[in-house]
Amino acid sequence: MLVDQKTETEKIIEGCRHNNRKAQKALYDLYCDAMFTTVYRILNHRDDAHDVLQEAFIEVFKHIRSFRGDSTVGAWIKTIVVRKALLKIRKTKPTDQLDENGYDVPVEFPDDLTGEYLE
């Protein structure tokens, strides 16, 4: 009698490789809380964290066939989540405010400004 040696996670991954929606949901349910915590700690913004988490899992399902098993699937997903979060930070990097002409807004100082006043 042969016993199936695959773990439940391996079965889920195999299902995801075949675009099985139930397997994708199972993988998401298995890792979504931990991955949300990770991305929220990076972004510190709940809505952005949800957006990045969604983008990351889309990426996971798109590239699940490239998962070789060198690490745990959780570590692989976490790498994708962290990279997506860092990309979000880079894309939303704050910039200096410029006026409509593209120049820095000039700062006006009063005529009677003295060194004593500045100190």
N, CA, C and O atoms as CSV, one atom per row, in Angstrom:
chain,resi,resn,atom,element,x,y,z
A,1,MET,N,N,0.835,-1.172,0.000
A,1,MET,CA,C,0.000,0.000,0.000
A,1,MET,C,C,0.885,1.243,0.000
A,1,MET,O,O,1.680,1.436,0.920
A,2,LEU,N,N,0.756,2.081,-1.016
A,2,LEU,CA,C,1.526,3.303,-1.106
A,2,LEU,C,C,0.780,4.433,-0.419
A,2,LEU,O,O,-0.428,4.601,-0.592
A,3,VAL,N,N,1.520,5.200,0.360
A,3,VAL,CA,C,0.938,6.343,1.050
A,3,VAL,C,C,1.422,7.603,0.350
A,3,VAL,O,O,2.610,7.733,0.054
A,4,ASP,N,N,0.514,8.525,0.086
A,4,ASP,CA,C,0.878,9.794,-0.546
A,4,ASP,C,C,1.738,10.585,0.418
A,4,ASP,O,O,1.285,10.956,1.501
A,5,GLN,N,N,2.985,10.846,0.027
A,5,GLN,CA,C,3.942,11.498,0.894
A,5,GLN,C,C,3.892,13.027,0.807
A,5,GLN,O,O,4.610,13.701,1.545
A,6,LYS,N,N,3.074,13.578,-0.066
A,6,LYS,CA,C,3.009,15.029,-0.207
A,6,LYS,C,C,2.306,15.642,0.991
A,6,LYS,O,O,1.288,15.135,1.461
A,7,THR,N,N,2.865,16.740,1.476
A,7,THR,CA,C,2.214,17.462,2.553
A,7,THR,C,C,1.041,18.256,1.978
A,7,THR,O,O,0.899,18.403,0.764
A,8,GLU,N,N,0.223,18.754,2.870
A,8,GLU,CA,C,-0.932,19.547,2.439
A,8,GLU,C,C,-0.473,20.780,1.660
A,8,GLU,O,O,-1.071,21.128,0.641
A,9,THR,N,N,0.596,21.449,2.139
A,9,THR,CA,C,1.114,22.636,1.453
A,9,THR,C,C,1.605,22.294,0.056
A,9,THR,O,O,1.370,23.056,-0.883
A,10,GLU,N,N,2.276,21.171,-0.097
A,10,GLU,CA,C,2.742,20.756,-1.420
A,10,GLU,C,C,1.568,20.502,-2.359
A,10,GLU,O,O,1.642,20.806,-3.550
A,11,LYS,N,N,0.499,19.950,-1.827
A,11,LYS,CA,C,-0.701,19.717,-2.638
A,11,LYS,C,C,-1.318,21.054,-3.070
A,11,LYS,O,O,-1.765,21.201,-4.207
A,12,ILE,N,N,-1.334,22.016,-2.156
A,12,ILE,CA,C,-1.869,23.341,-2.481
A,12,ILE,C,C,-1.029,23.998,-3.568
A,12,ILE,O,O,-1.569,24.573,-4.513
A,13,ILE,N,N,0.290,23.913,-3.434
A,13,ILE,CA,C,1.192,24.500,-4.432
A,13,ILE,C,C,0.979,23.839,-5.790
A,13,ILE,O,O,0.930,24.515,-6.817
A,14,GLU,N,N,0.856,22.540,-5.787
A,14,GLU,CA,C,0.624,21.815,-7.046
A,14,GLU,C,C,-0.698,22.261,-7.670
A,14,GLU,O,O,-0.782,22.431,-8.887
A,15,GLY,N,N,-1.716,22.448,-6.854
A,15,GLY,CA,C,-2.993,22.932,-7.359
A,15,GLY,C,C,-2.871,24.334,-7.941
A,15,GLY,O,O,-3.462,24.634,-8.978
A,16,CYS,N,N,-2.105,25.192,-7.275
A,16,CYS,CA,C,-1.882,26.552,-7.781
A,16,CYS,C,C,-1.161,26.533,-9.119
A,16,CYS,O,O,-1.433,27.363,-9.986
A,17,ARG,N,N,-0.247,25.595,-9.288
A,17,ARG,CA,C,0.482,25.476,-10.556
A,17,ARG,C,C,-0.460,25.109,-11.704
A,17,ARG,O,O,-0.164,25.376,-12.868
A,18,HIS,N,N,-1.595,24.497,-11.365
A,18,HIS,CA,C,-2.593,24.132,-12.371
A,18,HIS,C,C,-3.761,25.123,-12.384
A,18,HIS,O,O,-4.836,24.812,-12.898
A,19,ASN,N,N,-3.552,26.300,-11.825
A,19,ASN,CA,C,-4.554,27.379,-11.784
A,19,ASN,C,C,-5.859,26.951,-11.113
A,19,ASN,O,O,-6.934,27.421,-11.484
A,20,ASN,N,N,-5.763,26.071,-10.137
A,20,ASN,CA,C,-6.926,25.642,-9.379
A,20,ASN,C,C,-7.300,26.759,-8.400
A,20,ASN,O,O,-6.520,27.088,-7.506
A,21,ARG,N,N,-8.484,27.337,-8.567
A,21,ARG,CA,C,-8.917,28.484,-7.751
A,21,ARG,C,C,-9.039,28.126,-6.275
A,21,ARG,O,O,-8.736,28.956,-5.418
A,22,LYS,N,N,-9.473,26.922,-5.964
A,22,LYS,CA,C,-9.583,26.505,-4.562
A,22,LYS,C,C,-8.197,26.419,-3.924
A,22,LYS,O,O,-8.019,26.782,-2.761
A,23,ALA,N,N,-7.232,25.945,-4.678
A,23,ALA,CA,C,-5.869,25.864,-4.161
A,23,ALA,C,C,-5.292,27.266,-3.961
A,23,ALA,O,O,-4.599,27.519,-2.976
A,24,GLN,N,N,-5.579,28.175,-4.896
A,24,GLN,CA,C,-5.111,29.553,-4.756
A,24,GLN,C,C,-5.723,30.199,-3.516
A,24,GLN,O,O,-5.036,30.895,-2.767
A,25,LYS,N,N,-7.006,29.967,-3.305
A,25,LYS,CA,C,-7.679,30.506,-2.118
A,25,LYS,C,C,-7.071,29.913,-0.849
A,25,LYS,O,O,-6.878,30.620,0.140
A,26,ALA,N,N,-6.773,28.628,-0.879
A,26,ALA,CA,C,-6.180,27.964,0.280
A,26,ALA,C,C,-4.799,28.543,0.590
A,26,ALA,O,O,-4.466,28.770,1.754
A,27,LEU,N,N,-3.999,28.781,-0.446
A,27,LEU,CA,C,-2.673,29.359,-0.246
A,27,LEU,C,C,-2.786,30.782,0.302
A,27,LEU,O,O,-2.052,31.167,1.212
A,28,TYR,N,N,-3.705,31.548,-0.259
A,28,TYR,CA,C,-3.943,32.905,0.223
A,28,TYR,C,C,-4.368,32.879,1.693
A,28,TYR,O,O,-3.819,33.615,2.513
A,29,ASP,N,N,-5.332,32.044,2.018
A,29,ASP,CA,C,-5.821,31.956,3.397
A,29,ASP,C,C,-4.722,31.535,4.366
A,29,ASP,O,O,-4.691,31.972,5.516
A,30,LEU,N,N,-3.837,30.697,3.894
A,30,LEU,CA,C,-2.749,30.193,4.733
A,30,LEU,C,C,-1.739,31.286,5.086
A,30,LEU,O,O,-1.185,31.286,6.186
A,31,TYR,N,N,-1.496,32.217,4.156
A,31,TYR,CA,C,-0.423,33.190,4.350
A,31,TYR,C,C,-0.860,34.655,4.410
A,31,TYR,O,O,-0.028,35.522,4.676
A,32,CYS,N,N,-2.131,34.955,4.172
A,32,CYS,CA,C,-2.530,36.364,4.051
A,32,CYS,C,C,-2.315,37.160,5.337
A,32,CYS,O,O,-1.861,38.302,5.263
A,33,ASP,N,N,-2.616,36.614,6.492
A,33,ASP,CA,C,-2.465,37.370,7.739
A,33,ASP,C,C,-1.004,37.710,8.022
A,33,ASP,O,O,-0.682,38.850,8.359
A,34,ALA,N,N,-0.137,36.739,7.888
A,34,ALA,CA,C,1.284,36.977,8.146
A,34,ALA,C,C,1.867,37.965,7.131
A,34,ALA,O,O,2.669,38.827,7.490
A,35,MET,N,N,1.462,37.837,5.868
A,35,MET,CA,C,1.987,38.728,4.841
A,35,MET,C,C,1.426,40.142,4.992
A,35,MET,O,O,2.125,41.120,4.726
A,36,PHE,N,N,0.162,40.252,5.420
A,36,PHE,CA,C,-0.399,41.580,5.659
A,36,PHE,C,C,0.365,42.274,6.787
A,36,PHE,O,O,0.675,43.462,6.695
A,37,THR,N,N,0.662,41.535,7.841
A,37,THR,CA,C,1.427,42.098,8.956
A,37,THR,C,C,2.771,42.603,8.477
A,37,THR,O,O,3.205,43.686,8.870
A,38,THR,N,N,3.429,41.840,7.642
A,38,THR,CA,C,4.737,42.228,7.111
A,38,THR,C,C,4.641,43.511,6.293
A,38,THR,O,O,5.407,44.449,6.511
A,39,VAL,N,N,3.709,43.551,5.360
A,39,VAL,CA,C,3.603,44.715,4.474
A,39,VAL,C,C,3.107,45.945,5.245
A,39,VAL,O,O,3.505,47.069,4.939
A,40,TYR,N,N,2.256,45.739,6.226
A,40,TYR,CA,C,1.768,46.870,7.019
A,40,TYR,C,C,2.903,47.469,7.853
A,40,TYR,O,O,2.967,48.685,8.030
A,41,ARG,N,N,3.780,46.633,8.356
A,41,ARG,CA,C,4.929,47.136,9.123
A,41,ARG,C,C,5.874,47.943,8.249
A,41,ARG,O,O,6.548,48.846,8.743
A,42,ILE,N,N,5.934,47.639,6.983
A,42,ILE,CA,C,6.795,48.384,6.062
A,42,ILE,C,C,6.140,49.700,5.656
A,42,ILE,O,O,6.793,50.744,5.660
A,43,LEU,N,N,4.850,49.659,5.304
A,43,LEU,CA,C,4.175,50.834,4.745
A,43,LEU,C,C,3.484,51.712,5.787
A,43,LEU,O,O,3.338,52.919,5.597
A,44,ASN,N,N,3.064,51.095,6.885
A,44,ASN,CA,C,2.367,51.807,7.949
A,44,ASN,C,C,1.115,52.528,7.441
A,44,ASN,O,O,0.769,53.607,7.922
A,45,HIS,N,N,0.446,51.919,6.467
A,45,HIS,CA,C,-0.777,52.479,5.910
A,45,HIS,C,C,-1.655,51.310,5.482
A,45,HIS,O,O,-1.297,50.541,4.590
A,46,ARG,N,N,-2.807,51.188,6.130
A,46,ARG,CA,C,-3.660,50.013,5.945
A,46,ARG,C,C,-4.129,49.810,4.500
A,46,ARG,O,O,-4.034,48.701,3.975
A,47,ASP,N,N,-4.634,50.868,3.851
A,47,ASP,CA,C,-5.134,50.719,2.476
A,47,ASP,C,C,-4.016,50.348,1.512
A,47,ASP,O,O,-4.196,49.483,0.655
A,48,ASP,N,N,-2.862,50.999,1.647
A,48,ASP,CA,C,-1.724,50.655,0.791
A,48,ASP,C,C,-1.266,49.224,1.043
A,48,ASP,O,O,-0.879,48.521,0.110
A,49,ALA,N,N,-1.309,48.797,2.290
A,49,ALA,CA,C,-0.906,47.428,2.621
A,49,ALA,C,C,-1.830,46.414,1.946
A,49,ALA,O,O,-1.368,45.402,1.419
A,50,HIS,N,N,-3.136,46.689,1.964
A,50,HIS,CA,C,-4.078,45.783,1.280
A,50,HIS,C,C,-3.811,45.754,-0.225
A,50,HIS,O,O,-3.839,44.689,-0.843
A,51,ASP,N,N,-3.554,46.919,-0.810
A,51,ASP,CA,C,-3.272,46.976,-2.256
A,51,ASP,C,C,-2.019,46.187,-2.606
A,51,ASP,O,O,-2.009,45.408,-3.559
A,52,VAL,N,N,-0.966,46.395,-1.829
A,52,VAL,CA,C,0.300,45.694,-2.095
A,52,VAL,C,C,0.132,44.196,-1.892
A,52,VAL,O,O,0.672,43.399,-2.659
A,53,LEU,N,N,-0.610,43.811,-0.867
A,53,LEU,CA,C,-0.836,42.389,-0.627
A,53,LEU,C,C,-1.546,41.744,-1.815
A,53,LEU,O,O,-1.194,40.642,-2.236
A,54,GLN,N,N,-2.543,42.436,-2.346
A,54,GLN,CA,C,-3.258,41.917,-3.511
A,54,GLN,C,C,-2.323,41.789,-4.714
A,54,GLN,O,O,-2.321,40.767,-5.399
A,55,GLU,N,N,-1.534,42.829,-4.966
A,55,GLU,CA,C,-0.582,42.783,-6.081
A,55,GLU,C,C,0.428,41.659,-5.895
A,55,GLU,O,O,0.792,40.979,-6.854
A,56,ALA,N,N,0.877,41.465,-4.668
A,56,ALA,CA,C,1.872,40.431,-4.394
A,56,ALA,C,C,1.299,39.036,-4.659
A,56,ALA,O,O,1.971,38.192,-5.252
A,57,PHE,N,N,0.066,38.793,-4.223
A,57,PHE,CA,C,-0.506,37.464,-4.454
A,57,PHE,C,C,-0.818,37.224,-5.927
A,57,PHE,O,O,-0.754,36.086,-6.391
A,58,ILE,N,N,-1.148,38.257,-6.655
A,58,ILE,CA,C,-1.300,38.107,-8.108
A,58,ILE,C,C,0.031,37.660,-8.703
A,58,ILE,O,O,0.079,36.774,-9.556
A,59,GLU,N,N,1.109,38.289,-8.240
A,59,GLU,CA,C,2.462,37.922,-8.693
A,59,GLU,C,C,2.801,36.484,-8.287
A,59,GLU,O,O,3.389,35.736,-9.068
A,60,VAL,N,N,2.428,36.108,-7.071
A,60,VAL,CA,C,2.673,34.741,-6.596
A,60,VAL,C,C,1.994,33.740,-7.519
A,60,VAL,O,O,2.625,32.779,-7.959
A,61,PHE,N,N,0.719,33.954,-7.815
A,61,PHE,CA,C,-0.007,32.995,-8.650
A,61,PHE,C,C,0.487,32.994,-10.087
A,61,PHE,O,O,0.447,31.968,-10.766
A,62,LYS,N,N,0.952,34.145,-10.545
A,62,LYS,CA,C,1.469,34.239,-11.905
A,62,LYS,C,C,2.789,33.470,-12.051
A,62,LYS,O,O,3.072,32.909,-13.110
A,63,HIS,N,N,3.589,33.449,-10.980
A,63,HIS,CA,C,4.936,32.864,-11.067
A,63,HIS,C,C,5.124,31.646,-10.170
A,63,HIS,O,O,6.260,31.279,-9.869
A,64,ILE,N,N,4.043,31.016,-9.739
A,64,ILE,CA,C,4.146,29.867,-8.838
A,64,ILE,C,C,4.921,28.711,-9.477
A,64,ILE,O,O,5.531,27.903,-8.777
A,65,ARG,N,N,4.893,28.640,-10.797
A,65,ARG,CA,C,5.642,27.562,-11.475
A,65,ARG,C,C,7.149,27.705,-11.305
A,65,ARG,O,O,7.887,26.726,-11.419
A,66,SER,N,N,7.609,28.934,-11.031
A,66,SER,CA,C,9.050,29.146,-10.854
A,66,SER,C,C,9.508,28.855,-9.428
A,66,SER,O,O,10.707,28.890,-9.151
A,67,PHE,N,N,8.578,28.569,-8.522
A,67,PHE,CA,C,8.952,28.211,-7.153
A,67,PHE,C,C,9.610,26.847,-7.174
A,67,PHE,O,O,8.984,25.846,-7.522
A,68,ARG,N,N,10.896,26.817,-6.793
A,68,ARG,CA,C,11.680,25.586,-6.869
A,68,ARG,C,C,11.690,24.786,-5.578
A,68,ARG,O,O,12.063,23.613,-5.575
A,69,GLY,N,N,11.284,25.408,-4.489
A,69,GLY,CA,C,11.286,24.693,-3.221
A,69,GLY,C,C,12.606,24.779,-2.486
A,69,GLY,O,O,12.839,24.021,-1.544
A,70,ASP,N,N,13.484,25.697,-2.904
A,70,ASP,CA,C,14.758,25.872,-2.204
A,70,ASP,C,C,14.541,26.418,-0.793
A,70,ASP,O,O,15.362,26.202,0.099
A,71,SER,N,N,13.441,27.117,-0.605
A,71,SER,CA,C,13.054,27.634,0.703
A,71,SER,C,C,11.594,27.264,0.918
A,71,SER,O,O,10.989,26.597,0.079
A,72,THR,N,N,11.035,27.690,2.026
A,72,THR,CA,C,9.615,27.429,2.232
A,72,THR,C,C,8.815,28.336,1.310
A,72,THR,O,O,9.303,29.380,0.876
A,73,VAL,N,N,7.608,27.943,1.018
A,73,VAL,CA,C,6.765,28.780,0.166
A,73,VAL,C,C,6.458,30.091,0.883
A,73,VAL,O,O,6.297,31.125,0.236
A,74,GLY,N,N,6.375,30.058,2.207
A,74,GLY,CA,C,6.145,31.279,2.976
A,74,GLY,C,C,7.274,32.280,2.813
A,74,GLY,O,O,7.026,33.477,2.672
A,75,ALA,N,N,8.498,31.809,2.831
A,75,ALA,CA,C,9.657,32.692,2.637
A,75,ALA,C,C,9.653,33.259,1.222
A,75,ALA,O,O,9.979,34.428,1.019
A,76,TRP,N,N,9.287,32.441,0.251
A,76,TRP,CA,C,9.226,32.889,-1.144
A,76,TRP,C,C,8.158,33.970,-1.313
A,76,TRP,O,O,8.395,34.989,-1.962
A,77,ILE,N,N,6.985,33.742,-0.726
A,77,ILE,CA,C,5.911,34.732,-0.806
A,77,ILE,C,C,6.324,36.012,-0.089
A,77,ILE,O,O,6.062,37.110,-0.580
A,78,LYS,N,N,6.963,35.879,1.061
A,78,LYS,CA,C,7.385,37.052,1.831
A,78,LYS,C,C,8.369,37.905,1.031
A,78,LYS,O,O,8.315,39.133,1.096
A,79,THR,N,N,9.245,37.281,0.295
A,79,THR,CA,C,10.185,38.017,-0.549
A,79,THR,C,C,9.431,38.850,-1.576
A,79,THR,O,O,9.767,40.012,-1.803
A,80,ILE,N,N,8.426,38.269,-2.189
A,80,ILE,CA,C,7.618,38.985,-3.177
A,80,ILE,C,C,6.874,40.136,-2.511
A,80,ILE,O,O,6.828,41.240,-3.054
A,81,VAL,N,N,6.295,39.888,-1.345
A,81,VAL,CA,C,5.549,40.915,-0.620
A,81,VAL,C,C,6.454,42.086,-0.250
A,81,VAL,O,O,6.081,43.243,-0.446
A,82,VAL,N,N,7.632,41.797,0.279
A,82,VAL,CA,C,8.560,42.860,0.684
A,82,VAL,C,C,9.005,43.668,-0.525
A,82,VAL,O,O,9.060,44.896,-0.461
A,83,ARG,N,N,9.321,42.998,-1.618
A,83,ARG,CA,C,9.733,43.716,-2.827
A,83,ARG,C,C,8.619,44.611,-3.363
A,83,ARG,O,O,8.878,45.733,-3.799
A,84,LYS,N,N,7.394,44.124,-3.333
A,84,LYS,CA,C,6.257,44.941,-3.775
A,84,LYS,C,C,6.066,46.146,-2.855
A,84,LYS,O,O,5.758,47.238,-3.333
A,85,ALA,N,N,6.241,45.969,-1.560
A,85,ALA,CA,C,6.095,47.073,-0.609
A,85,ALA,C,C,7.177,48.127,-0.839
A,85,ALA,O,O,6.892,49.325,-0.820
A,86,LEU,N,N,8.410,47.686,-1.055
A,86,LEU,CA,C,9.501,48.630,-1.310
A,86,LEU,C,C,9.284,49.363,-2.629
A,86,LEU,O,O,9.601,50.547,-2.741
A,87,LEU,N,N,8.751,48.673,-3.615
A,87,LEU,CA,C,8.431,49.317,-4.894
A,87,LEU,C,C,7.357,50.385,-4.701
A,87,LEU,O,O,7.418,51.454,-5.308
A,88,LYS,N,N,6.383,50.092,-3.859
A,88,LYS,CA,C,5.327,51.066,-3.557
A,88,LYS,C,C,5.929,52.311,-2.901
A,88,LYS,O,O,5.537,53.433,-3.221
A,89,ILE,N,N,6.861,52.118,-2.004
A,89,ILE,CA,C,7.509,53.255,-1.344
A,89,ILE,C,C,8.264,54.091,-2.366
A,89,ILE,O,O,8.185,55.319,-2.345
A,90,ARG,N,N,8.991,53.437,-3.254
A,90,ARG,CA,C,9.757,54.169,-4.272
A,90,ARG,C,C,8.837,54.959,-5.199
A,90,ARG,O,O,9.164,56.078,-5.594
A,91,LYS,N,N,7.694,54.382,-5.545
A,91,LYS,CA,C,6.771,55.051,-6.457
A,91,LYS,C,C,6.077,56.242,-5.819
A,91,LYS,O,O,5.710,57.190,-6.513
A,92,THR,N,N,5.894,56.205,-4.518
A,92,THR,CA,C,5.177,57.282,-3.834
A,92,THR,C,C,6.118,58.174,-3.040
A,92,THR,O,O,5.701,58.842,-2.094
A,93,LYS,N,N,7.376,58.183,-3.424
A,93,LYS,CA,C,8.369,58.996,-2.724
A,93,LYS,C,C,7.940,60.465,-2.780
A,93,LYS,O,O,7.686,60.999,-3.860
A,94,PRO,N,N,7.859,61.115,-1.617
A,94,PRO,CA,C,7.422,62.516,-1.625
A,94,PRO,C,C,8.419,63.412,-2.359
A,94,PRO,O,O,9.632,63.206,-2.306
A,95,THR,N,N,7.878,64.390,-3.031
A,95,THR,CA,C,8.722,65.342,-3.753
A,95,THR,C,C,8.497,66.730,-3.192
A,95,THR,O,O,7.485,66.985,-2.539
A,96,ASP,N,N,9.418,67.609,-3.439
A,96,ASP,CA,C,9.286,68.986,-2.994
A,96,ASP,C,C,8.148,69.657,-3.756
A,96,ASP,O,O,7.900,69.354,-4.923
A,97,GLN,N,N,7.476,70.554,-3.089
A,97,GLN,CA,C,6.397,71.294,-3.718
A,97,GLN,C,C,6.965,72.355,-4.662
A,97,GLN,O,O,7.834,73.133,-4.269
A,98,LEU,N,N,6.491,72.387,-5.869
A,98,LEU,CA,C,6.899,73.375,-6.850
A,98,LEU,C,C,5.672,74.161,-7.283
A,98,LEU,O,O,4.552,73.650,-7.263
A,99,ASP,N,N,5.898,75.411,-7.675
A,99,ASP,CA,C,4.762,76.187,-8.167
A,99,ASP,C,C,4.393,75.713,-9.577
A,99,ASP,O,O,5.037,74.814,-10.118
A,100,GLU,N,N,3.363,76.314,-10.167
A,100,GLU,CA,C,2.871,75.853,-11.465
A,100,GLU,C,C,3.888,76.009,-12.591
A,100,GLU,O,O,3.742,75.371,-13.634
A,101,ASN,N,N,4.910,76.837,-12.409
A,101,ASN,CA,C,5.956,77.003,-13.416
A,101,ASN,C,C,7.081,75.995,-13.263
A,101,ASN,O,O,7.987,75.933,-14.094
A,102,GLY,N,N,7.021,75.200,-12.190
A,102,GLY,CA,C,8.061,74.208,-11.963
A,102,GLY,C,C,9.224,74.744,-11.158
A,102,GLY,O,O,10.272,74.104,-11.080
A,103,TYR,N,N,9.054,75.914,-10.556
A,103,TYR,CA,C,10.117,76.504,-9.752
A,103,TYR,C,C,9.788,76.354,-8.278
A,103,TYR,O,O,8.626,76.230,-7.892
A,104,ASP,N,N,10.831,76.369,-7.465
A,104,ASP,CA,C,10.602,76.381,-6.026
A,104,ASP,C,C,9.829,77.633,-5.657
A,104,ASP,O,O,10.053,78.704,-6.222
A,105,VAL,N,N,8.934,77.492,-4.723
A,105,VAL,CA,C,8.151,78.630,-4.266
A,105,VAL,C,C,9.077,79.540,-3.453
A,105,VAL,O,O,9.691,79.085,-2.488
A,106,PRO,N,N,9.184,80.823,-3.831
A,106,PRO,CA,C,10.097,81.706,-3.106
A,106,PRO,C,C,9.592,81.988,-1.691
A,106,PRO,O,O,8.390,82.079,-1.440
A,107,VAL,N,N,10.538,82.120,-0.798
A,107,VAL,CA,C,10.220,82.462,0.580
A,107,VAL,C,C,10.465,83.946,0.745
A,107,VAL,O,O,11.534,84.449,0.399
A,108,GLU,N,N,9.489,84.638,1.266
A,108,GLU,CA,C,9.637,86.082,1.460
A,108,GLU,C,C,9.981,86.354,2.912
A,108,GLU,O,O,9.344,85.832,3.827
A,109,PHE,N,N,11.009,87.189,3.109
A,109,PHE,CA,C,11.426,87.583,4.439
A,109,PHE,C,C,11.077,89.048,4.647
A,109,PHE,O,O,11.136,89.841,3.708
A,110,PRO,N,N,10.715,89.409,5.864
A,110,PRO,CA,C,10.420,90.825,6.128
A,110,PRO,C,C,11.681,91.682,5.985
A,110,PRO,O,O,12.792,91.202,6.207
A,111,ASP,N,N,11.499,92.961,5.609
A,111,ASP,CA,C,12.627,93.868,5.408
A,111,ASP,C,C,13.392,94.140,6.691
A,111,ASP,O,O,14.589,94.424,6.646
A,112,ASP,N,N,12.731,94.061,7.821
A,112,ASP,CA,C,13.393,94.388,9.077
A,112,ASP,C,C,13.958,93.150,9.784
A,112,ASP,O,O,14.128,93.166,11.003
A,113,LEU,N,N,14.246,92.095,9.047
A,113,LEU,CA,C,14.784,90.865,9.607
A,113,LEU,C,C,16.205,91.093,10.094
A,113,LEU,O,O,17.046,91.616,9.363
A,114,THR,N,N,16.468,90.695,11.342
A,114,THR,CA,C,17.805,90.863,11.910
A,114,THR,C,C,18.323,89.516,12.367
A,114,THR,O,O,17.577,88.544,12.491
A,115,GLY,N,N,19.617,89.486,12.612
A,115,GLY,CA,C,20.245,88.272,13.125
A,115,GLY,C,C,19.695,87.874,14.483
A,115,GLY,O,O,19.543,86.689,14.780
A,116,GLU,N,N,19.395,88.877,15.307
A,116,GLU,CA,C,18.839,88.598,16.626
A,116,GLU,C,C,17.478,87.894,16.502
A,116,GLU,O,O,17.173,86.959,17.243
A,117,TYR,N,N,16.674,88.370,15.546
A,117,TYR,CA,C,15.359,87.790,15.327
A,117,TYR,C,C,15.488,86.315,14.916
A,117,TYR,O,O,14.724,85.467,15.376
A,118,LEU,N,N,16.454,86.025,14.055
A,118,LEU,CA,C,16.655,84.655,13.578
A,118,LEU,C,C,17.087,83.717,14.712
A,118,LEU,O,O,16.663,82.563,14.777
A,119,GLU,N,N,17.935,84.235,15.597
A,119,GLU,CA,C,18.393,83.403,16.721
A,119,GLU,C,C,17.250,83.181,17.670
A,119,GLU,O,O,17.414,82.507,18.687
